[in-house]
Amino acid sequence: HKEKNQSAAIETGGEDALVGNVNKLMVSPPGYSGAPRKGHLVFDACFESGNLGRVDYISEFEFDLFIRPDTCNPRFRVWFNFTVENVRETQRVIFNVVNFSKTKSLYRDGMSPVVKSTSRPKWQRLPAKNVYYYRCPDHRRNYVMSFAFCFDREEDVYQFAYCYPYTYSRLQHYLASLERRNLPYLQREQLGLSVQQRRLDLLTITNSGKSLPEKEKKLVFLTARVHPGESPASFVCQGVIDFLVSLHPVAQILRDHVIFKIVPMLNPDGVYLGNYRCSLMGFDLNRHWQDPSPWAHPTLHAVKQLIVQMNQDPRVSLEFYIDVHAHSTMLNGFMYGNVFEDEERVQRQAVFPRLLCQNAPDFSFSNTSFNRDVVKAGTGRRFLGGLLDDTSYCYTLEVSFYSYMTAGSTAPVPYTEETYMKLGRNVARTFLDYYKLKSKSMPVRCRKDKNPQKTTMSTGY
């Protein structure tokens, strides 16, 4: 009877009622009683960044999986992250993720979920040939992503996710390890707390003392993870930080001339809860920059206050704001910028993405676009683009959840955690080209100029 009610609820859109994650849920065949057997799969998503709202047994080989919608917002169902245990060796299954809220998806283009297991703790993508994405008549014509998998080790716990997870705890461990290094040019502070009292961290990276006086330095502000399911943004952001705190000659010069302010996780509650787009209270924070509330959007409110305050300080030259995201339908890294009436300002705004193109083989200038779409008015890029003066540049940096095409390649190359971080390192080093900084101590080979046209290109604006 309960099953009947459940399926009726689903037909009427009742999956919105899925509010909690499955918790060590054993799924045995209907009508089965007795001791659980090996092969009666146990699903769990009650852990940090976990998401799986419900599992239906179809046959011993097939299971329907329902994504739990974002907390307080049934519109978004994309991110999933769950474990499976109590498997039988050589057990073959098909998992159908049946309630995606989006129609377009990179699953159409060869993307596949990631998997790891106890004995193989490094995440890897499933083979694309085992993944199918289609519109399903059985599920209100929703889009379904099915993937086939063969469990091979009985003792292992297997974990599946939409993309490589990067949790709040992982960030905290990473920042704590940076702090323990006592680097003189790195400062970590708590800018505020989220609704659930998680830290909003702010890093400041710059050389003090013998380098340029602070007032002559440029300031670059970078934020990430306003959309919690966009985990690649955290790997890109960590790549930026790793490079800037390193002993690389380029990093040392950048710290002499630039102050970097970085907020690595704008939406820590959403990340912790396993949401795709929203905060704890169901807000898409990237639509609330115009008027963030200190109680409903405290992290956004704190960051906006800081930026407004720095912008009013005549000693601060705030030149860049970059907000890092991940994109669910496009390939490569690319940027969104703003539209201006002043043609010269439009041209100047294109310089940084053009230079990044030269440094990062996975960055696409042809995907980069400049817009003033009404829907995007509450985003960081649009709001700050209107607030800051015309010597400042505001961008959204997007990176594909799936893969990139390089100039000479015929097939897409799937991103790994490492290649996401590499994009971050390349973003950081592009500031050297942008500001055309040089140093006597810096060996020329560190510039890695692959393209002799680079200098002519960058001075053309």
C-alpha positions as CSV (number, residue, x, y, z in Angstrom):
1,H,0.0,0.0,0.0
2,K,2.8,2.3,1.0
3,E,4.5,1.7,-2.4
4,K,1.3,2.5,-4.3
5,N,1.0,5.8,-2.4
6,Q,4.7,6.6,-3.1
7,S,4.3,6.0,-6.8
8,A,1.1,8.1,-7.0
9,A,3.0,10.9,-5.2
10,I,5.8,10.7,-7.8
11,E,3.3,10.9,-10.7
12,T,1.8,14.1,-9.3
13,G,5.2,15.7,-8.8
14,G,5.5,14.4,-5.3
15,E,9.2,13.9,-5.4
16,D,9.3,17.5,-4.2
17,A,8.4,15.8,-0.9
18,L,11.8,14.1,-0.7
19,V,13.4,16.2,2.0
20,G,16.0,13.8,3.6
21,N,18.8,11.6,2.3
22,V,18.5,7.9,2.4
23,N,20.3,6.5,5.5
24,K,21.8,3.0,5.2
25,L,18.8,2.0,3.2
26,M,18.8,-1.8,2.4
27,V,16.8,-2.4,-0.8
28,S,15.7,-6.0,-1.0
29,P,13.2,-7.6,-3.4
30,P,9.6,-6.8,-2.7
31,G,8.0,-9.4,-0.4
32,Y,11.4,-10.7,0.7
33,S,11.7,-11.4,4.4
34,G,14.5,-13.0,6.3
35,A,18.1,-12.2,6.9
36,P,19.6,-9.8,4.4
37,R,21.8,-11.4,1.8
38,K,24.9,-10.3,0.0
39,G,23.7,-8.4,-3.1
40,H,20.8,-6.7,-1.3
41,L,22.3,-3.3,-1.9
42,V,22.6,-0.8,1.0
43,F,22.4,2.9,-0.1
44,D,23.5,5.8,2.0
45,A,23.8,9.6,1.4
46,C,23.8,10.7,5.1
47,F,27.2,12.3,4.9
48,E,28.7,15.6,4.0
49,S,27.7,16.8,0.4
50,G,25.7,13.6,0.1
51,N,22.5,13.5,-2.0
52,L,20.1,10.6,-2.7
53,G,16.5,11.0,-1.8
54,R,14.9,7.6,-2.6
55,V,15.6,4.2,-4.3
56,D,13.1,2.0,-6.0
57,Y,13.7,-1.7,-6.7
58,I,12.9,-2.5,-10.3
59,S,14.6,-5.9,-10.5
60,E,17.6,-7.5,-9.0
61,F,19.6,-5.8,-11.8
62,E,17.9,-2.4,-11.9
63,F,17.2,0.4,-9.5
64,D,15.5,3.9,-9.9
65,L,17.3,6.6,-8.0
66,F,15.7,9.9,-7.1
67,I,17.9,13.0,-6.4
68,R,16.8,14.9,-3.3
69,P,15.9,18.5,-4.3
70,D,17.9,21.4,-2.9
71,T,16.8,22.3,0.7
72,C,13.7,24.6,0.6
73,N,13.8,24.7,-3.2
74,P,12.2,21.8,-5.2
75,R,13.3,23.4,-8.5
76,F,16.8,22.1,-8.5
77,R,17.7,18.4,-8.8
78,V,21.1,17.8,-10.4
79,W,23.8,16.9,-7.9
80,F,24.0,13.4,-6.5
81,N,26.6,11.7,-4.2
82,F,25.9,8.4,-2.5
83,T,27.5,5.1,-1.4
84,V,26.5,1.5,-2.1
85,E,27.6,-1.5,0.0
86,N,26.7,-5.1,0.7
87,V,27.4,-6.0,-2.9
88,R,27.9,-9.4,-4.4
89,E,31.1,-10.0,-6.4
90,T,30.5,-9.7,-10.1
91,Q,27.0,-8.3,-9.4
92,R,25.9,-6.2,-12.5
93,V,23.4,-3.4,-12.0
94,I,21.8,-0.6,-13.9
95,F,21.1,2.6,-11.9
96,N,18.6,5.1,-13.4
97,V,18.8,8.6,-12.0
98,V,15.2,9.5,-12.9
99,N,14.3,13.0,-11.8
100,F,16.9,15.5,-13.1
101,S,15.4,19.0,-13.2
102,K,17.5,20.0,-16.3
103,T,16.8,18.8,-19.8
104,K,20.2,19.8,-21.4
105,S,23.1,18.0,-19.9
106,L,26.7,17.0,-20.8
107,Y,25.5,13.4,-20.3
108,R,24.3,13.8,-23.9
109,D,27.9,14.5,-25.0
110,G,29.7,11.6,-23.3
111,M,30.0,12.8,-19.7
112,S,29.8,10.1,-17.1
113,P,29.5,10.0,-13.3
114,V,32.6,9.5,-11.1
115,V,33.2,6.5,-8.9
116,K,35.6,5.4,-6.2
117,S,35.7,2.5,-3.7
118,T,37.4,1.6,-0.5
119,S,40.3,-0.2,-2.1
120,R,40.5,2.3,-5.0
121,P,40.1,5.7,-3.3
122,K,41.0,7.9,-6.3
123,W,37.9,9.1,-8.2
124,Q,37.6,8.0,-11.8
125,R,35.0,8.5,-14.5
126,L,32.9,5.6,-15.6
127,P,33.3,4.5,-19.2
128,A,31.1,6.7,-21.4
129,K,29.8,3.6,-23.2
130,N,28.1,2.5,-20.0
131,V,26.1,5.7,-19.7
132,Y,22.8,6.6,-21.4
133,Y,20.8,9.9,-21.3
134,Y,17.3,9.9,-22.6
135,R,13.8,11.2,-22.2
136,C,11.7,8.6,-20.4
137,P,8.0,8.1,-20.9
138,D,7.8,6.2,-17.6
139,H,8.9,9.3,-15.6
140,R,6.7,12.1,-16.7
141,R,8.9,12.4,-19.7
142,N,11.7,13.6,-17.4
143,Y,15.3,13.1,-18.5
144,V,16.9,10.0,-17.1
145,M,20.6,9.1,-16.9
146,S,21.2,5.4,-16.7
147,F,24.5,3.8,-16.1
148,A,25.6,0.2,-16.0
149,F,28.1,-1.0,-13.4
150,C,29.7,-4.2,-12.3
151,F,30.6,-4.5,-8.6
152,D,33.8,-6.6,-8.3
153,R,34.8,-6.6,-4.6
154,E,32.4,-7.7,-1.9
155,E,34.1,-5.9,0.9
156,D,34.3,-2.6,-0.8
157,V,32.0,0.4,-0.3
158,Y,31.4,2.1,-3.6
159,Q,30.7,5.8,-4.0
160,F,29.1,7.5,-7.0
161,A,28.8,11.3,-7.6
162,Y,27.8,13.8,-10.3
163,C,31.4,15.2,-10.4
164,Y,34.4,15.1,-8.1
165,P,33.2,16.2,-4.7
166,Y,35.0,19.0,-2.8
167,T,33.5,19.3,0.6
168,Y,33.5,22.1,3.3
169,S,35.6,19.9,5.5
170,R,38.2,19.3,2.7
171,L,38.5,23.1,2.4
172,Q,38.9,23.5,6.1
173,H,41.7,20.9,6.2
174,Y,43.4,22.5,3.2
175,L,43.2,26.0,4.8
176,A,44.4,24.7,8.1
177,S,47.4,23.1,6.5
178,L,48.2,26.3,4.7
179,E,48.1,28.2,8.0
180,R,50.4,25.7,9.6
181,R,53.1,26.7,7.1
182,N,53.2,30.2,8.6
183,L,53.8,31.9,5.3
184,P,54.5,35.6,5.8
185,Y,52.5,36.5,2.7
186,L,49.3,34.6,3.5
187,Q,46.7,35.7,6.0
188,R,43.5,33.7,6.7
189,E,40.6,35.3,8.5
190,Q,37.0,34.6,9.2
191,L,34.9,37.1,7.4
192,G,31.6,35.9,8.8
193,L,29.5,32.8,9.5
194,S,26.8,31.1,7.4
195,V,23.2,30.5,8.7
196,Q,24.3,27.2,10.1
197,Q,27.4,28.8,11.6
198,R,30.0,27.5,9.2
199,R,33.1,29.6,8.5
200,L,33.2,32.1,5.7
201,D,37.0,32.2,5.0
202,L,38.9,35.1,3.4
203,L,42.5,34.7,2.3
204,T,44.8,37.6,1.6
205,I,47.9,36.8,-0.4
206,T,50.6,39.5,-0.9
207,N,54.2,40.3,0.0
208,S,54.5,43.0,2.6
209,G,57.6,44.9,3.6
210,K,60.2,45.4,1.0
211,S,57.9,45.2,-2.0
212,L,55.7,48.0,-3.3
213,P,53.8,50.0,-0.7
214,E,50.2,48.7,-0.4
215,K,48.6,51.7,-1.9
216,E,50.5,51.2,-5.2
217,K,49.3,47.6,-5.5
218,K,46.5,46.4,-7.6
219,L,43.8,44.3,-5.9
220,V,42.2,41.1,-7.3
221,F,39.2,39.6,-5.7
222,L,38.2,36.0,-6.4
223,T,35.2,34.0,-5.1
224,A,34.0,30.4,-5.7
225,R,31.2,28.0,-4.8
226,V,28.3,30.4,-4.6
227,H,26.5,27.4,-6.4
228,P,27.4,24.5,-4.1
229,G,27.1,21.6,-6.7
230,E,29.7,23.3,-8.9
231,S,32.6,21.5,-7.3
232,P,35.1,22.0,-10.1
233,A,35.1,25.7,-9.0
234,S,36.8,24.6,-5.8
235,F,39.6,22.7,-7.6
236,V,40.2,25.8,-9.9
237,C,40.2,28.0,-6.8
238,Q,42.7,25.7,-5.0
239,G,44.9,25.8,-8.1
240,V,45.0,29.6,-7.9
241,I,45.8,29.6,-4.2
242,D,48.5,26.8,-4.5
243,F,50.2,28.8,-7.3
244,L,50.1,32.2,-5.5
245,V,51.6,30.8,-2.2
246,S,54.3,28.8,-4.1
247,L,57.9,29.8,-4.5
248,H,57.5,30.0,-8.3
249,P,59.2,33.1,-9.6
250,V,56.0,34.3,-11.2
251,A,54.1,33.9,-7.9
252,Q,56.8,35.9,-6.1
253,I,56.5,38.8,-8.6
254,L,52.7,38.8,-8.4
255,R,52.8,39.0,-4.6
256,D,55.1,42.0,-4.9
257,H,52.7,43.9,-7.2
258,V,49.2,42.6,-6.4
259,I,47.0,41.9,-3.4
260,F,44.9,38.8,-3.9
261,K,41.7,38.5,-1.8
262,I,40.1,35.0,-2.1
263,V,36.8,33.7,-0.7
264,P,37.0,30.0,-1.6
265,M,33.5,29.0,-0.5
266,L,30.7,31.5,-0.6
267,N,27.9,29.0,0.2
268,P,29.3,26.6,2.8
269,D,25.9,25.4,4.0
270,G,24.8,24.5,0.5
271,V,28.0,22.6,-0.1
272,Y,27.7,20.8,3.2
273,L,24.1,19.8,2.6
274,G,24.7,18.4,-0.9
275,N,22.6,21.1,-2.7
276,Y,23.2,21.9,-6.3
277,R,22.4,25.6,-6.5
278,C,20.9,26.9,-3.3
279,S,21.7,27.9,0.3
280,L,20.1,26.2,3.3
281,M,17.0,28.4,3.0
282,G,16.6,27.7,-0.7
283,F,18.1,30.9,-2.1
284,D,20.2,31.1,-5.3
285,L,22.7,33.4,-3.7
286,N,24.0,34.5,-7.1
287,R,20.7,36.3,-7.7
288,H,20.8,38.4,-4.4
289,W,23.9,40.6,-4.8
290,Q,21.8,43.8,-5.2
291,D,20.3,43.6,-1.7
292,P,21.7,40.6,0.4
293,S,20.1,40.3,3.8
294,P,22.4,39.9,6.8
295,W,20.2,37.1,8.2
296,A,19.1,35.3,5.1
297,H,22.3,35.7,3.0
298,P,24.9,36.4,5.6
299,T,27.9,35.2,3.6
300,L,27.0,37.2,0.6
301,H,26.2,40.2,2.8
302,A,29.7,40.0,4.4
303,V,31.5,39.7,1.1
304,K,29.5,42.6,-0.5
305,Q,30.2,44.8,2.5
306,L,33.9,44.2,2.2
307,I,34.0,44.9,-1.5
308,V,31.9,48.1,-1.2
309,Q,34.1,49.3,1.6
310,M,37.3,48.6,-0.3
311,N,35.9,50.3,-3.4
312,Q,35.3,53.4,-1.3
313,D,38.8,53.4,0.0
314,P,41.0,55.7,-2.1
315,R,44.1,53.7,-1.2
316,V,42.7,50.5,-2.7
317,S,42.9,49.9,-6.5
318,L,40.2,47.1,-6.9
319,E,40.8,46.0,-10.5
320,F,39.4,42.5,-10.9
321,Y,36.5,40.6,-9.5
322,I,36.3,36.9,-10.7
323,D,33.6,34.5,-9.6
324,V,34.3,30.9,-10.4
325,H,31.6,28.5,-11.5
326,A,31.1,25.1,-13.3
327,H,29.0,24.7,-16.4
328,S,26.6,21.8,-17.0
329,T,26.2,22.0,-20.8
330,M,29.4,23.5,-22.4
331,L,33.0,22.3,-22.8
332,N,36.2,24.1,-21.8
333,G,36.9,27.0,-19.5
334,F,35.5,30.3,-20.6
335,M,34.3,33.6,-19.2
336,Y,31.3,35.8,-19.1
337,G,31.8,39.6,-19.0
338,N,29.6,42.7,-19.1
339,V,28.4,44.9,-21.9
340,F,29.3,48.6,-22.0
341,E,28.4,51.5,-24.2
342,D,32.1,52.6,-24.3
343,E,33.8,50.6,-27.1
344,E,37.2,51.1,-25.7
345,R,36.1,49.6,-22.3
346,V,34.7,46.6,-24.2
347,Q,38.0,46.1,-25.8
348,R,39.9,46.4,-22.6
349,Q,37.6,43.9,-20.9
350,A,38.5,41.3,-23.6
351,V,42.3,41.5,-22.9
352,F,42.4,39.2,-19.8
353,P,40.4,36.3,-21.4
354,R,42.6,36.7,-24.6
355,L,45.7,36.4,-22.5
356,L,44.3,33.5,-20.5
357,C,43.7,31.7,-23.9
358,Q,47.5,31.9,-24.5
359,N,48.3,30.3,-21.1
360,A,45.6,27.7,-20.8
361,P,45.1,25.2,-23.7
362,D,41.6,24.3,-22.2
363,F,40.4,27.9,-22.2
364,S,38.1,28.9,-25.0
365,F,37.8,32.5,-26.2
366,S,35.1,31.6,-28.7
367,N,32.9,30.4,-25.8
368,T,33.6,33.6,-23.9
369,S,30.7,36.1,-24.1
370,F,29.7,39.5,-22.8
371,N,26.0,40.1,-22.0
372,R,23.5,42.0,-19.9
373,D,20.8,39.5,-19.7
374,V,18.0,40.7,-17.3
375,V,18.0,37.3,-15.5
376,K,21.6,37.8,-14.6
377,A,21.1,41.2,-12.9
378,G,21.6,39.8,-9.4
379,T,24.8,38.0,-10.1
380,G,28.2,39.1,-8.7
381,R,29.6,39.9,-12.1
382,R,26.7,42.1,-13.1
383,F,26.1,43.9,-9.8
384,L,29.8,44.6,-9.2
385,G,30.2,45.5,-12.9
386,G,27.8,48.4,-12.2
387,L,29.2,49.3,-8.9
388,L,33.0,49.5,-9.6
389,D,34.5,52.2,-11.8
390,D,35.5,51.7,-15.4
391,T,39.1,50.6,-14.6
392,S,37.7,47.5,-12.9
393,Y,36.8,44.2,-14.7
394,C,34.2,41.7,-13.4
395,Y,34.0,38.2,-14.8
396,T,32.4,34.9,-14.2
397,L,34.9,32.2,-14.9
398,E,33.1,29.0,-16.0
399,V,34.7,25.5,-16.4
400,S,32.9,22.5,-17.9
401,F,31.8,19.7,-15.5
402,Y,33.0,17.3,-18.2
403,S,35.8,18.1,-20.6
404,Y,37.7,20.4,-22.9
405,M,38.8,20.4,-26.5
406,T,42.3,21.8,-27.3
407,A,43.2,23.5,-30.6
408,G,44.5,20.3,-32.2
409,S,42.2,17.7,-30.6
410,T,39.4,15.8,-32.3
411,A,37.9,14.3,-29.2
412,P,37.1,16.0,-25.8
413,V,39.6,15.4,-23.0
414,P,37.7,14.7,-19.7
415,Y,38.8,17.0,-16.8
416,T,40.4,15.5,-13.7
417,E,40.9,17.1,-10.3
418,E,44.4,17.9,-11.4
419,T,43.5,19.6,-14.7
420,Y,40.9,21.7,-13.0
421,M,43.7,22.9,-10.6
422,K,46.0,23.5,-13.5
423,L,43.4,25.9,-15.0
424,G,43.5,27.8,-11.7
425,R,47.3,28.0,-11.8
426,N,47.1,29.3,-15.4
427,V,44.5,32.0,-14.3
428,A,46.9,33.1,-11.6
429,R,49.9,33.4,-13.9
430,T,47.9,35.3,-16.5
431,F,48.0,38.3,-14.2
432,L,51.7,38.5,-14.9
433,D,51.1,38.9,-18.6
434,Y,48.2,41.3,-17.9
435,Y,50.3,43.6,-15.8
436,K,53.4,42.9,-17.9
437,L,55.5,42.5,-14.8
438,K,59.1,41.6,-15.1
439,S,61.9,41.1,-12.7
440,K,65.7,41.0,-13.1
441,S,65.8,37.8,-11.0
442,M,63.2,36.0,-13.1
443,P,64.5,33.6,-15.7
444,V,62.9,34.2,-19.1
445,R,61.9,30.5,-19.5
446,C,59.3,30.8,-16.8
447,R,57.1,32.9,-19.2
448,K,56.4,29.9,-21.4
449,D,55.5,32.1,-24.4
450,K,54.1,29.5,-26.8
451,N,53.0,32.1,-29.2
452,P,55.3,34.8,-30.6
453,Q,52.3,36.9,-31.3
454,K,51.4,37.2,-27.7
455,T,53.1,40.5,-27.1
456,T,51.7,42.2,-30.2
457,M,48.2,40.9,-29.3
458,S,48.3,42.2,-25.7
459,T,49.6,45.6,-26.6
460,G,47.0,46.2,-29.3
461,Y,44.5,47.5,-26.7
